[in-house]
Amino acid sequence: MPDVLERARAEERQRALRALLMQPLMDARHPAFALVRRHQAPLREWLAAETGWHLQVESEFARLYKRPAELRDATRGAALGSGTQTTPFSRRRYALLCLILADLERGDQQITLARLGTGLIQAAADPALEAAGLRFRLDHQDERRDLVATVRLLLDYGVLARVAGDEEAFVRDQTGSDALYDINRRMLAALLVSVRGPSLVEMEGPTSDLEKRLQALTESFVPDTQEGRNRALRHALTARLLDDPVVYWDELPDDARQYLTSQRAAITRRIADATDLVPEIRAEGVAMVDPAQNLSDQSLPSEGTEGHVTLLIAAHLAEAPEGSRFTLDALAERVARWRPQYRGYWRRSALAAGSERALARQAVEQLRRLRLVALGADEQIHPLPALARFAVEPARSPQGKPLAEAADAS
């Protein structure tokens, strides 16, 4: 009986940790929130020991302060929607989001959509922001749509809760249309994930390098001892294996590669025990595979026309000789050539001439987010080793011969 109870508790901890990895800012409405609260002590201990991430659990929400292992990765930004209907945030929307958060920090317990828009107009009038190219008014639908997109992101996070009103009506016509929101100040305070406050980061020069700024925000103190350096390497590698679809050996610094080589079995076993992920070790790298296929916001294969095109392009790239390079134009041409063959499976708009480029671009972006292809400085598309799993072998007879040869022999 004790073994059965312990297995049940271990499964609950796995479900709680997987939910936190998928939604690091989790409010009480989440189905796994009760499990996170129940197992917060062992979860907090494991995360601190293996990743260096802090877990905060309160009565209304849980916050996993999960910092990215790779600061240059720009494939997982904020977005609205799901699946193929996802709309990523633009630089403009990110800037508006930061200004809105600053306004909410100074505001009352409630705020209206129109008041947020007025605050953005005033903040964007700052000469420094104008010099950087930020302009904001509420005169056009595009501007109001940007405002509503940032508000809806905060609604998804639970920082705002709609009391009354309709954002779509505000987008169509701001006069006479508004919305009222409650502000969850505890979740607002937990939104920022950084080791140091942004206002404490002082960089030389008028426009400092973005990567250096991000490094200054997220870098932790590492004791100048072998034990301290090894702990930092373990944290970084475990974070990457949890966060990234695949970790390639040739992308790791020498010290991280050597440490992972010697400690690979121990690190992957601890991750597998905590999350039920399965380590896949290849000559090119390491991936933690999810048999349940639900511990990711990206999936392949996916449904619909975009999913089918992405699979076709993945197989096409995987079958190319090693070292091959592709352009977006070449892949768009390939999509156009597939159109007559698969027209019965694609939606009507994808059958129109000229749609192939958008389909190819979306497929490449999906493969890039999954670390299956990379984009070079020349915008050429480089297949990465993990893409080989999508190569399609020719059909064979029960005797193992290619079907074409079997047909000739008969």
Phi, psi and chi 1 to 4 in degrees:
 res  aa     phi    psi   chi1   chi2   chi3   chi4
   1 MET       -  -45.1 -168.7   66.3  171.9      -
   2 PRO   -58.5  -37.0  -24.5   34.9      -      -
   3 ASP   -64.0  -40.2  -68.8  -18.2      -      -
   4 VAL   -63.7  -43.6  174.3      -      -      -
   5 LEU   -65.3  -39.5  -68.2  175.3      -      -
   6 GLU   -66.3  -39.3 -178.7   52.8   38.2      -
   7 ARG   -64.1  -39.3  -77.8 -161.1  -61.6  -89.2
   8 ALA   -64.2  -42.3      -      -      -      -
   9 ARG   -64.8  -39.7  -75.6 -167.7  -71.4  -93.7
  10 ALA   -63.8  -40.4      -      -      -      -
  11 GLU   -65.6  -38.8  -70.6  175.3    0.5      -
  12 GLU   -64.3  -41.2  -74.4 -173.1  -11.2      -
  13 ARG   -63.6  -39.9  -72.2 -166.4  -64.8  -90.1
  14 GLN   -61.0  -45.7  -73.0  178.5  -10.9      -
  15 ARG   -62.9  -39.8  -72.6  161.5   52.1 -164.9
  16 ALA   -66.2  -44.5      -      -      -      -
  17 LEU   -66.6  -41.5 -179.8   54.5      -      -
  18 ARG   -61.4  -40.2  -70.6  167.0   65.2   94.9
  19 ALA   -65.1  -39.6      -      -      -      -
  20 LEU   -66.2  -38.1  -78.8  169.6      -      -
  21 LEU   -64.5  -34.8  -67.3  172.7      -      -
  22 MET   -77.6  -35.1  -76.7  -65.3  -66.3      -
  23 GLN  -136.8   83.7 -168.2  161.0  -22.0      -
  24 PRO   -62.2  -26.5  -21.3   33.5      -      -
  25 LEU  -108.9  102.1 -178.0   58.1      -      -
  26 MET  -118.6  122.6  177.2 -169.2  -63.5      -
  27 ASP   -92.8  176.8   66.8   18.4      -      -
  28 ALA   -67.4  -12.8      -      -      -      -
  29 ARG   -77.0  -15.5  -62.3  170.2  -62.8  177.4
  30 HIS   -67.2  138.3 -164.3  -76.4      -      -
  31 PRO   -59.7  -28.0  -23.0   32.0      -      -
  32 ALA   -93.3    2.8      -      -      -      -
  33 PHE   -61.9  -40.0  179.6   71.9      -      -
  34 ALA   -62.6  -37.2      -      -      -      -
  35 LEU   -67.4  -39.7  -68.3  179.5      -      -
  36 VAL   -62.5  -43.6  172.1      -      -      -
  37 ARG   -65.0  -39.7  -70.8 -161.5   68.2 -172.7
  38 ARG   -65.7  -37.0 -175.1 -178.6  -52.5  156.9
  39 HIS  -111.2   25.1  -62.1  -75.4      -      -
  40 GLN   -61.4  -36.5   57.9 -179.9  -70.2      -
  41 ALA   -64.8  -53.6      -      -      -      -
  42 PRO   -66.2  -33.0   18.7  -30.4      -      -
  43 LEU   -64.8  -45.3  -72.1  173.2      -      -
  44 ARG   -62.6  -40.0 -172.2  179.2  -66.6  113.3
  45 GLU   -66.0  -44.1 -178.7 -179.4  -10.7      -
  46 TRP   -66.1  -45.6 -170.6   91.1      -      -
  47 LEU   -63.5  -41.3  -72.2  162.6      -      -
  48 ALA   -65.6  -39.5      -      -      -      -
  49 ALA   -75.1  -37.0      -      -      -      -
  50 GLU   -99.0  -28.1  -57.4  -58.5  -29.9      -
  51 THR  -123.4  -19.6   65.3      -      -      -
  52 GLY    79.3    7.2      -      -      -      -
  53 TRP   -86.0  142.3  -63.8  -22.2      -      -
  54 HIS   -97.5  139.2  172.2   62.6      -      -
  55 LEU  -112.5  122.5  173.9   61.9      -      -
  56 GLN  -110.2  125.9  175.1 -173.6   -2.7      -
  57 VAL  -125.7  123.9 -179.1      -      -      -
  58 GLU  -125.9 -178.6  -60.6 -161.3    6.2      -
  59 SER   -67.5  -27.4   59.2      -      -      -
  60 GLU  -105.2  -17.1  -63.4 -179.6    1.4      -
  61 PHE  -161.9  166.4   70.5   94.1      -      -
  62 ALA  -126.7  141.0      -      -      -      -
  63 ARG  -130.7  116.5 -179.3   41.3  154.9  157.3
  64 LEU   -95.8  114.0  174.7   58.8      -      -
  65 TYR   -81.9   78.1  -71.1   88.5      -      -
  66 LYS   -94.5  112.1 -177.2  165.8   73.3   76.2
  67 ARG   -96.6  143.7  -61.6 -176.2  -62.6  -83.9
  68 PRO   -65.5  139.6   23.7  -32.8      -      -
  69 ALA   -76.5  -28.4      -      -      -      -
  70 GLU  -122.1  107.5  177.3   52.0   67.3      -
  71 LEU   -71.5  -20.6  -61.9  177.5      -      -
  72 ARG   -84.6   -4.1  -68.1  170.3  -65.9  180.0
  73 ASP   -76.3  112.0 -176.0    2.2      -      -
  74 ALA  -107.7   20.2      -      -      -      -
  75 THR   -92.5   -5.7   62.0      -      -      -
  76 ARG  -128.2   57.0  -74.2  172.1  -75.7 -175.2
  77 GLY   -81.9 -179.7      -      -      -      -
  78 ALA   -66.1  146.3      -      -      -      -
  79 ALA  -156.4  157.3      -      -      -      -
  80 LEU  -113.6  149.5  -69.2  177.3      -      -
  81 GLY    93.6 -174.0      -      -      -      -
  82 SER  -148.2  159.1   59.9      -      -      -
  83 GLY    62.6 -136.4      -      -      -      -
  84 THR   -77.9   -8.1   58.7      -      -      -
  85 GLN   -95.5   16.0  -55.4  -56.3  -43.9      -
  86 THR   -71.8  136.0  -60.6      -      -      -
  87 THR  -116.7  108.5  -57.1      -      -      -
  88 PRO   -70.9  154.1   24.3  -31.8      -      -
  89 PHE   -73.5  139.9  -98.7   42.8      -      -
  90 SER   -87.9  169.4   61.7      -      -      -
  91 ARG   -59.5  -37.1  -66.8  175.3   64.9   88.4
  92 ARG   -62.3  -43.8  173.1 -173.6  173.1   85.9
  93 ARG   -67.2  -35.8  -72.9 -174.8  179.1 -178.9
  94 TYR   -61.4  -43.7  -85.3  118.9      -      -
  95 ALA   -63.1  -43.7      -      -      -      -
  96 LEU   -63.3  -38.1  -63.6 -179.7      -      -
  97 LEU   -60.7  -43.8  175.7   61.5      -      -
  98 CYS   -63.4  -40.6  -68.4      -      -      -
  99 LEU   -67.3  -37.8  -66.0  175.4      -      -
 100 ILE   -64.8  -42.6  -76.2  178.4      -      -
 101 LEU   -61.8  -39.9  -68.0  175.5      -      -
 102 ALA   -64.3  -38.0      -      -      -      -
 103 ASP   -67.9  -42.0 -166.1   11.2      -      -
 104 LEU   -63.6  -35.2  -67.9  176.1      -      -
 105 GLU   -62.6  -31.1 -170.8   66.6   34.2      -
 106 ARG   -93.6  -10.2  -63.7 -172.5  -64.2  -95.6
 107 GLY   -84.5 -170.2      -      -      -      -
 108 ASP   -89.1 -164.0  -61.4  -37.4      -      -
 109 GLN   -77.6  -19.6  -66.8  -60.3  115.0      -
 110 GLN  -131.7  157.1  -69.9 -174.1  -36.9      -
 111 ILE  -154.1  152.3 -162.2  165.0      -      -
 112 THR  -103.3  161.3   64.8      -      -      -
 113 LEU   -64.3  -41.5 -170.9   55.6      -      -
 114 ALA   -63.5  -38.8      -      -      -      -
 115 ARG   -64.7  -38.2  167.4   66.4 -176.7   78.1
 116 LEU   -63.1  -40.6  -75.8  171.3      -      -
 117 GLY   -63.6  -42.2      -      -      -      -
 118 THR   -62.9  -41.3  -57.6      -      -      -
 119 GLY   -63.4  -36.9      -      -      -      -
 120 LEU   -66.4  -40.1  -78.5  179.2      -      -
 121 ILE   -60.3  -44.4  -66.8  173.9      -      -
 122 GLN   -66.7  -42.1  -64.5  171.6   -9.4      -
 123 ALA   -67.7  -39.1      -      -      -      -
 124 ALA   -70.6  -13.9      -      -      -      -
 125 ALA   -77.2   -4.0      -      -      -      -
 126 ASP   -58.2  130.0 -173.9  -68.2      -      -
 127 PRO   -56.8  -35.6  -25.5   34.0      -      -
 128 ALA   -65.5  -40.1      -      -      -      -
 129 LEU   -71.0  -38.2  -66.3  177.2      -      -
 130 GLU   -64.0  -38.7  -71.3 -174.3  -17.5      -
 131 ALA   -65.5  -29.3      -      -      -      -
 132 ALA   -80.6   -4.7      -      -      -      -
 133 GLY   100.6    7.8      -      -      -      -
 134 LEU   -86.6  123.8 -179.7   64.2      -      -
 135 ARG  -127.2  137.5  -57.5  -76.2 -170.7  -82.9
 136 PHE  -148.5  126.7 -175.4   78.6      -      -
 137 ARG  -135.9  177.9  -59.8  -70.7 -175.6  -88.0
 138 LEU  -112.9   21.1  -70.0  174.7      -      -
 139 ASP   -77.2  -26.4  -57.9  -27.4      -      -
 140 HIS  -119.0  154.4  -57.2  -71.9      -      -
 141 GLN   -62.6  -35.9  -83.6 -163.0    6.8      -
 142 ASP   -59.8  -40.2  -73.3  -15.2      -      -
 143 GLU   -68.2  -43.0  -65.3  170.9  -41.0      -
 144 ARG   -66.4  -33.7  -64.0 -164.3  -67.0  -86.1
 145 ARG   -66.5  -37.5 -169.7  171.2  -70.9  111.1
 146 ASP   -63.4  -42.3  -75.3  -20.2      -      -
 147 LEU   -61.5  -46.9  166.8   60.8      -      -
 148 VAL   -65.0  -35.8  166.2      -      -      -
 149 ALA   -62.1  -42.9      -      -      -      -
 150 THR   -67.2  -37.7   58.8      -      -      -
 151 VAL   -65.9  -41.6  167.4      -      -      -
 152 ARG   -66.6  -32.7  -76.3  179.3  172.7  166.0
 153 LEU   -62.8  -42.2 -176.1   69.6      -      -
 154 LEU   -70.0  -29.0  -65.1  175.7      -      -
 155 LEU   -66.2  -41.8  -73.1  168.7      -      -
 156 ASP   -62.5  -38.7  -70.9  -15.4      -      -
 157 TYR   -73.8  -17.6  -73.3  160.2      -      -
 158 GLY    88.6    4.9      -      -      -      -
 159 VAL   -70.6  -36.0  173.4      -      -      -
 160 LEU  -115.2  149.5  -64.7  178.3      -      -
 161 ALA  -130.8  123.7      -      -      -      -
 162 ARG   -70.8  129.8 -173.2 -173.6  -60.0  106.4
 163 VAL   -98.5  -43.2  176.4      -      -      -
 164 ALA  -161.3  161.0      -      -      -      -
 165 GLY   104.9  178.4      -      -      -      -
 166 ASP  -143.6  119.3  179.7   11.7      -      -
 167 GLU   -67.7  -36.8  -68.2   90.0   12.5      -
 168 GLU   -63.6  -38.6  -80.6  -58.2  -41.8      -
 169 ALA   -63.2  -36.5      -      -      -      -
 170 PHE   -65.8  -38.9 -176.7   86.1      -      -
 171 VAL   -63.2  -42.6  170.8      -      -      -
 172 ARG   -68.7  -40.9  -68.3 -168.4  -62.1  -90.9
 173 ASP  -159.0  111.4 -179.0   13.1      -      -
 174 GLN   -72.0  -23.1   70.6 -179.7   88.5      -
 175 THR   -76.9  122.0   58.6      -      -      -
 176 GLY    84.8   -3.3      -      -      -      -
 177 SER  -122.0  135.2  -58.7      -      -      -
 178 ASP  -156.8  174.8 -153.6  -12.7      -      -
 179 ALA  -145.9  149.1      -      -      -      -
 180 LEU  -117.5  138.4  176.5   65.8      -      -
 181 TYR  -131.9  144.4  -52.9   99.4      -      -
 182 ASP   -85.5  147.3  -74.3  -26.7      -      -
 183 ILE  -108.5  122.5  -56.5  171.9      -      -
 184 ASN   -89.1   99.1 -171.4  -35.0      -      -
 185 ARG   -69.8  -30.8  -63.1 -153.1  160.5  -84.4
 186 ARG   -66.4  -42.7  -63.2  -69.2  -65.0  171.7
 187 MET   -72.3  -33.4  -66.4 -166.9   73.7      -
 188 LEU   -60.0  -43.5  174.5   63.4      -      -
 189 ALA   -67.9  -28.3      -      -      -      -
 190 ALA   -87.6   -1.8      -      -      -      -
 191 LEU   -69.2  -40.0 -163.8   60.4      -      -
 192 LEU   -76.5  129.6 -178.1   63.2      -      -
 193 VAL  -115.9  104.0  177.8      -      -      -
 194 SER  -160.2  152.3   64.1      -      -      -
 195 VAL   -76.7  -36.2  176.5      -      -      -
 196 ARG  -121.8  148.0  -58.6  166.5   60.4 -169.8
 197 GLY   -67.0  142.3      -      -      -      -
 198 PRO   -55.3  -32.8  -25.0   34.0      -      -
 199 SER   -70.7  -14.8   61.0      -      -      -
 200 LEU   -92.1   -4.5  -59.3  178.0      -      -
 201 VAL   -88.6  113.2  176.3      -      -      -
 202 GLU  -113.0  120.0  -63.9 -177.4    3.5      -
 203 MET  -119.7  146.9  -52.4  -65.7  -71.0      -
 204 GLU   -78.3  148.0  -64.7 -178.8   -1.0      -
 205 GLY    92.1  154.2      -      -      -      -
 206 PRO   -68.6  -33.9   24.1  -33.0      -      -
 207 THR  -130.9   90.4   55.5      -      -      -
 208 SER   -76.4  158.1  -59.7      -      -      -
 209 ASP   -62.6  131.1 -178.3   75.9      -      -
 210 LEU   -60.8  -41.6  175.4   60.7      -      -
 211 GLU   -62.9  -36.8 -171.4  171.0  -17.2      -
 212 LYS   -66.5  -37.5  -69.0 -178.4  179.6  178.2
 213 ARG   -65.2  -44.4  -75.2 -176.4  174.1  -87.3
 214 LEU   -62.7  -39.6  -67.2  175.2      -      -
 215 GLN   -62.4  -41.7 -173.8   69.8   35.7      -
 216 ALA   -66.0  -31.8      -      -      -      -
 217 LEU   -73.1  -31.1  -76.4  171.0      -      -
 218 THR  -113.2  -12.0   58.2      -      -      -
 219 GLU   -70.9  138.6   64.3 -177.9   -7.0      -
 220 SER  -105.7  159.4  -58.4      -      -      -
 221 PHE   -70.5  130.5  171.0   73.6      -      -
 222 VAL  -117.9  116.3  177.9      -      -      -
 223 PRO   -58.0  143.2  -21.5   32.1      -      -
 224 ASP   -83.3   58.6 -170.2   16.4      -      -
 225 THR  -134.0  161.7   63.3      -      -      -
 226 GLN   -63.1  -39.3 -170.0   61.0   46.7      -
 227 GLU   -63.7  -42.2 -179.5 -177.6   -4.9      -
 228 GLY   -64.9  -41.4      -      -      -      -
 229 ARG   -66.9  -40.2  -71.0 -171.5  -69.9  -90.0
 230 ASN   -64.5  -38.8  -73.8  -17.0      -      -
 231 ARG   -63.4  -43.0 -174.2 -172.3  -54.2  113.2
 232 ALA   -63.3  -39.4      -      -      -      -
 233 LEU   -65.0  -41.9  -72.5  171.8      -      -
 234 ARG   -63.8  -42.6 -175.4  177.4   72.7 -109.4
 235 HIS   -60.6  -48.0  -72.4  172.3      -      -
 236 ALA   -65.3  -42.5      -      -      -      -
 237 LEU   -70.1  -41.4  -70.4  167.3      -      -
 238 THR   -63.4  -40.9  -57.0      -      -      -
 239 ALA   -61.4  -41.8      -      -      -      -
 240 ARG   -67.7  -40.0  -70.4 -167.1   67.2  160.6
 241 LEU   -67.8  -30.0  -72.0  167.6      -      -
 242 LEU   -78.0  -33.7  -74.7  170.3      -      -
 243 ASP   -95.7  -34.4 -135.8   15.6      -      -
 244 ASP   -99.7  145.6  -65.3  -13.1      -      -
 245 PRO   -60.1  -35.2  -20.8   31.7      -      -
 246 VAL  -155.2  145.7   59.9      -      -      -
 247 VAL  -114.7  116.2  175.0      -      -      -
 248 TYR   -89.5  138.6  -66.9  107.6      -      -
 249 TRP   -58.6  -43.2  -65.5  108.2      -      -
 250 ASP   -72.7   -6.6   59.4    4.4      -      -
 251 GLU   -93.2   -9.2  -66.8  179.9  -12.4      -
 252 LEU   -89.4  144.7  -64.5  174.2      -      -
 253 PRO   -60.9  161.2  -17.3   28.7      -      -
 254 ASP   -57.2  -44.9  -70.0  -19.6      -      -
 255 ASP   -67.2  -37.8   55.6  -11.3      -      -
 256 ALA   -68.4  -38.3      -      -      -      -
 257 ARG   -64.1  -43.2 -170.0 -176.0  -52.0  116.0
 258 GLN   -66.0  -41.1  -67.2  170.8    8.3      -
 259 TYR   -65.6  -43.8 -173.5   83.1      -      -
 260 LEU   -65.8  -34.8 -176.2   56.3      -      -
 261 THR   -61.4  -42.5  -59.4      -      -      -
 262 SER   -81.8  -28.4   63.3      -      -      -
 263 GLN  -112.5   13.4  -60.4  -65.4  -40.2      -
 264 ARG   -58.1  -46.8 -178.4 -173.0   63.5 -159.6
 265 ALA   -61.9  -43.0      -      -      -      -
 266 ALA   -68.2  -43.4      -      -      -      -
 267 ILE   -65.5  -48.6  -69.5  175.8      -      -
 268 THR   -67.4  -32.1   55.5      -      -      -
 269 ARG   -66.3  -43.2 -176.5 -176.9   65.5 -108.6
 270 ARG   -64.7  -39.3  -73.0 -166.9  -69.0  -95.1
 271 ILE   -65.0  -43.2  -66.0  175.7      -      -
 272 ALA   -61.6  -42.7      -      -      -      -
 273 ASP   -63.9  -36.6  -69.3  -17.6      -      -
 274 ALA   -83.5  -25.3      -      -      -      -
 275 THR  -125.8  -11.3   62.5      -      -      -
 276 ASP    69.7   19.6 -156.3   28.7      -      -
 277 LEU   -81.0  154.3  -63.9  175.5      -      -
 278 VAL  -112.7  123.3  178.3      -      -      -
 279 PRO   -71.6  135.8   23.5  -30.8      -      -
 280 GLU  -119.7  112.7 -177.9  175.2  -60.7      -
 281 ILE  -102.8  122.6  -45.8  -61.3      -      -
 282 ARG  -124.7  168.0  -64.3  -67.9 -176.3   95.8
 283 ALA   -62.2  -28.4      -      -      -      -
 284 GLU   -91.0  -17.7  -58.8   85.7    3.7      -
 285 GLY   171.6 -164.2      -      -      -      -
 286 VAL  -131.9  138.2 -177.6      -      -      -
 287 ALA  -135.1  143.8      -      -      -      -
 288 MET   -99.7  108.6  -60.8  -58.7  -60.7      -
 289 VAL   -91.3  139.3 -179.9      -      -      -
 290 ASP  -104.9  105.5 -179.9   23.5      -      -
 291 PRO   -60.8  -30.4  -21.3   32.8      -      -
 292 ALA   -75.9  -18.4      -      -      -      -
 293 GLN    58.7   36.6  -60.4 -176.9   13.2      -
 294 ASN  -131.8    8.6   57.1   17.6      -      -
 295 LEU  -100.5   51.7 -170.1   56.1      -      -
 296 SER  -164.8  147.2  175.5      -      -      -
 297 ASP   -91.1    0.8   55.5   -8.4      -      -
 298 GLN  -122.2  138.1  -57.4  -67.1  -33.2      -
 299 SER  -139.2  147.8   61.7      -      -      -
 300 LEU  -149.1  119.5 -170.3   67.4      -      -
 301 PRO   -77.3  156.9   28.8  -35.0      -      -
 302 SER  -124.1  170.2   54.9      -      -      -
 303 GLU   -84.7  166.4  -62.5  178.7   -6.6      -
 304 GLY    83.6 -177.8      -      -      -      -
 305 THR   -60.7  -44.7  -58.6      -      -      -
 306 GLU   -61.5  -40.6  -73.0   81.9    0.5      -
 307 GLY   -64.0  -40.2      -      -      -      -
 308 HIS   -66.0  -45.2 -171.1 -158.6      -      -
 309 VAL   -62.3  -40.3  171.1      -      -      -
 310 THR   -62.1  -42.4  -57.1      -      -      -
 311 LEU   -63.8  -41.0  -82.6  176.3      -      -
 312 LEU   -63.0  -43.8  -69.6  171.4      -      -
 313 ILE   -67.8  -39.1  -71.7  179.7      -      -
 314 ALA   -60.3  -45.8      -      -      -      -
 315 ALA   -64.7  -39.4      -      -      -      -
 316 HIS   -63.6  -44.3  173.3   63.5      -      -
 317 LEU   -68.6  -37.7  -63.4  178.0      -      -
 318 ALA   -67.6  -28.9      -      -      -      -
 319 GLU   -85.5   -6.2  -66.4  163.5    5.1      -
 320 ALA   -74.0  153.2      -      -      -      -
 321 PRO   -60.7  151.3  -20.9   31.6      -      -
 322 GLU   -57.9  137.3 -174.5  176.4   -6.0      -
 323 GLY    89.3   -0.4      -      -      -      -
 324 SER   -67.4  149.5  -61.0      -      -      -
 325 ARG  -126.3  146.8  -60.7  -68.9 -177.7  -92.8
 326 PHE  -132.2  155.1  -60.0   84.8      -      -
 327 THR  -112.6  160.3   63.9      -      -      -
 328 LEU   -63.4  -36.7 -174.2   61.4      -      -
 329 ASP   -62.3  -41.5  -71.0  -22.7      -      -
 330 ALA   -65.4  -39.8      -      -      -      -
 331 LEU   -70.0  -36.7  -66.9  179.7      -      -
 332 ALA   -63.1  -39.3      -      -      -      -
 333 GLU   -63.2  -38.9 -177.9 -178.6  -13.0      -
 334 ARG   -63.9  -41.3  175.6   67.6   61.4  168.5
 335 VAL   -61.3  -41.3  172.6      -      -      -
 336 ALA   -62.6  -35.1      -      -      -      -
 337 ARG   -73.0  -27.0  -71.3  163.7   57.6 -175.1
 338 TRP   -78.5  -19.5  -75.7  -35.2      -      -
 339 ARG   -55.8  -49.5 -173.3 -177.0  -71.6  130.8
 340 PRO   -61.3  -34.6  -21.3   33.5      -      -
 341 GLN   -70.9  -35.7 -179.4  179.3   -2.1      -
 342 TYR  -114.0   16.6  -62.3  110.0      -      -
 343 ARG   -59.2  -28.3   60.8 -178.1  -57.9  112.4
 344 GLY   -71.8  -12.9      -      -      -      -
 345 TYR  -108.0  -11.8  -56.9   96.8      -      -
 346 TRP  -100.4  153.2  -66.4    1.6      -      -
 347 ARG   -68.9  163.0   66.8  170.1 -176.2  -89.6
 348 ARG   -62.6  -40.8 -178.3  174.2  -59.5  178.0
 349 SER   -64.9  -25.4   60.8      -      -      -
 350 ALA   -77.1  -10.1      -      -      -      -
 351 LEU   -88.6   -8.3  -55.8  179.0      -      -
 352 ALA   -77.1  143.1      -      -      -      -
 353 ALA   -61.8  135.4      -      -      -      -
 354 GLY    98.9  -14.3      -      -      -      -
 355 SER   -77.5  -13.4   63.0      -      -      -
 356 GLU   -65.9  -31.8   60.2  -88.0    4.9      -
 357 ARG   -68.4  -43.0 -173.1  172.5  179.1   83.9
 358 ALA   -64.6  -39.4      -      -      -      -
 359 LEU   -64.7  -42.9  -73.0  168.8      -      -
 360 ALA   -65.2  -41.3      -      -      -      -
 361 ARG   -63.8  -42.5 -177.5 -173.4  -62.4  109.0
 362 GLN   -65.6  -38.5 -170.1  164.6   10.7      -
 363 ALA   -65.3  -43.1      -      -      -      -
 364 VAL   -63.5  -40.4  168.5      -      -      -
 365 GLU   -65.3  -39.1 -177.0   58.6   28.5      -
 366 GLN   -62.7  -44.0  171.1   81.9  -28.2      -
 367 LEU   -67.3  -33.6  -65.0  174.3      -      -
 368 ARG   -68.7  -39.0 -171.4  166.7   76.0   98.6
 369 ARG   -65.4  -28.4  -73.2 -164.3  -67.1  -95.9
 370 LEU   -90.0    9.0  -69.4  168.8      -      -
 371 ARG    60.4   35.1  -54.9  -65.6  -54.4  -77.7
 372 LEU  -101.4  -23.0  -61.6  175.0      -      -
 373 VAL  -138.2  161.2  -57.0      -      -      -
 374 ALA  -129.8  153.0      -      -      -      -
 375 LEU  -104.5  125.5  -63.7 -176.5      -      -
 376 GLY   -80.1  172.1      -      -      -      -
 377 ALA   -62.3  -25.8      -      -      -      -
 378 ASP   -89.6   13.1   52.0    0.6      -      -
 379 GLU    67.8   11.8  -67.0  -60.5  -45.8      -
 380 GLN   -78.4  150.7  -74.0 -164.3  -33.7      -
 381 ILE   -99.5  122.7  -60.6  156.4      -      -
 382 HIS  -108.3  114.3  -53.8 -113.2      -      -
 383 PRO   -63.6  137.6  -20.1   32.0      -      -
 384 LEU  -102.3  159.7  -65.1  176.5      -      -
 385 PRO   -55.0  -37.8  -28.3   35.4      -      -
 386 ALA   -64.8  -15.6      -      -      -      -
 387 LEU   -66.9  -18.5 -168.3   65.3      -      -
 388 ALA   -59.7  -23.6      -      -      -      -
 389 ARG   -67.0  -13.3   64.5  167.6   53.9 -122.0
 390 PHE  -100.5    4.9  -66.5   96.7      -      -
 391 ALA   -66.9  137.2      -      -      -      -
 392 VAL  -103.2  119.0  179.4      -      -      -
 393 GLU   -81.1  151.1  -68.0 -168.9    1.5      -
 394 PRO   -64.3  147.4   21.7  -32.7      -      -
 395 ALA   -62.4  143.8      -      -      -      -
 396 ARG  -127.4  157.2  -64.3  179.0  178.6  -86.3
 397 SER   -77.8  168.9   69.3      -      -      -
 398 PRO   -57.8  -23.7  -27.0   35.2      -      -
 399 GLN   -83.8   -2.0  -68.0   74.3   29.9      -
 400 GLY    93.8    1.6      -      -      -      -
 401 LYS   -87.7  146.9  -66.7 -176.9  178.1 -179.0
 402 PRO   -55.4  143.0  -24.7   33.9      -      -
 403 LEU   -58.5  -34.0  -74.5 -174.2      -      -
 404 ALA   -62.7  -43.4      -      -      -      -
 405 GLU   -67.0  -40.1  -64.6 -178.9   12.4      -
 406 ALA   -61.9  -38.5      -      -      -      -
 407 ALA   -67.9  -40.2      -      -      -      -
 408 ASP   -62.9  -39.9  -67.6  -18.8      -      -
 409 ALA   -66.5  -31.7      -      -      -      -
 410 SER   -79.6      -   62.4      -      -      -
